[in-house]
């Protein structure tokens, strides 16, 4: 009888431990950032030119034929910012399928184009691993120096200034069009680079925090020399950007809210 009681309580105790472990696992899973929280703009999956790549630091759609990403998507709040120095370890992404061309960190050398980030190095300064992940060449695009070092950089810095005020951002950045080729005709230079920034009042609100008065910044910047230094010059509506790219941004947001926030140019 005593053995049966001990066995019974042992089973109950084991179940309690299992439930507790499951709860902890659930909490850990829920705490992982969902870089596609606002939606998957191109329904990226396994297609070679719309190939979904998920990392702890960001998500992106890679295009085998362009040899760049179509877009990258990431969360930004204060937890991602720290004092880690820029790693500058540009390198091939060996996680691509083995029979695909892997762009090397030196492939842009002498081209006149910068190795421009989609997910900025400055958005991942909490530790070396996260910062280093932004230097994988799947996150890099050929950008004109005037674009990369002026309006593009300034918008990146503006986004981080919002985060330092306590905001949480969900950002999607990508490329459009382009005929010029680099690296033995392997890499397509985009004609435009664009970005969509959803500004939430504080971390943790999720999609329910996106309401009719939520600020959504959208820009479409020519990837050319002598662009305007002020990123605000290139503000557009999300609707206009959808028409230009063929993507469906913010698809996880209710359509009535989308209709409002995607049709206006944010201040």
Steps between C-alpha positions, in 0.01 A plus 500: 500500500781735591682411178181569303463837670859592427458384140182698463656815644809440290286495189315813610828672582638400163195640326535826692865521396406428140228766502740747657762421240244541222395835645862615511554379144185681391620819666838469331334444164270796548795721596679437170464796265262448210665693221205423272240614752353751255487248217705328230485757215571261213385174662863392491557127533715255304495657152857587389415864429281541808694286746415553866795515740428527874766600751479604865597851386267547199303334220556550128387394155802413285505511122740250341499671161564849641751363754357740757202497732165622373430633847590459866270537800592557864388615842678790667472599864745590775590136565685492165714806575819508703866591473632223274734631234440449130648161406563578129527128420335505157482138382316250285188342645577129500145414608378551143433184297834352400444534124421876519758770439622642831590867481835563665583792727739636236269468197409870502862614519589760237140525376430847635214365713487471877418176674173633636306334779131419497500420874747761629801411709390780733171321570682199645754627753393288798767234440761391246301208364200714412713777352703253296181354351434831325823458298390183324487586131138384477421815703716724278404686182703716259416859591631826361710687757271805479202282590659278762687773686234769496119443493519124568737540793308797638172306499674214682621742765158660527343159562745432782421840651133394519601179677700699755176685574343166596335409170503156338538480123427236241699573187502355149762614249568381148589561138318554173589484131852536363693404186864561598696189595810451718734214583516337156130570440401314816363789712219735394528863610155624612355811339316585823528413868193527718401470863181469707514582872213427740538708817339353813470705818678241712637145478268201520187647345515269198260529209223609737704814564460606138200730486368764263732772633814283508789668324631305200797647313556389141777618266613408150847638425673493159823304521686773315763768543397849609190392688356745751662475843162516677318165508171685549520606136430139403200429722216317327187316605518129572237457229733663247785276608279194463414609146869547417622171647201267473533414870226495764633685804348475847280208399466389864316823582119513464404629157298794633808623687722436197270712286568800724869468583611391154332787315669793669851641507630503856639826643 
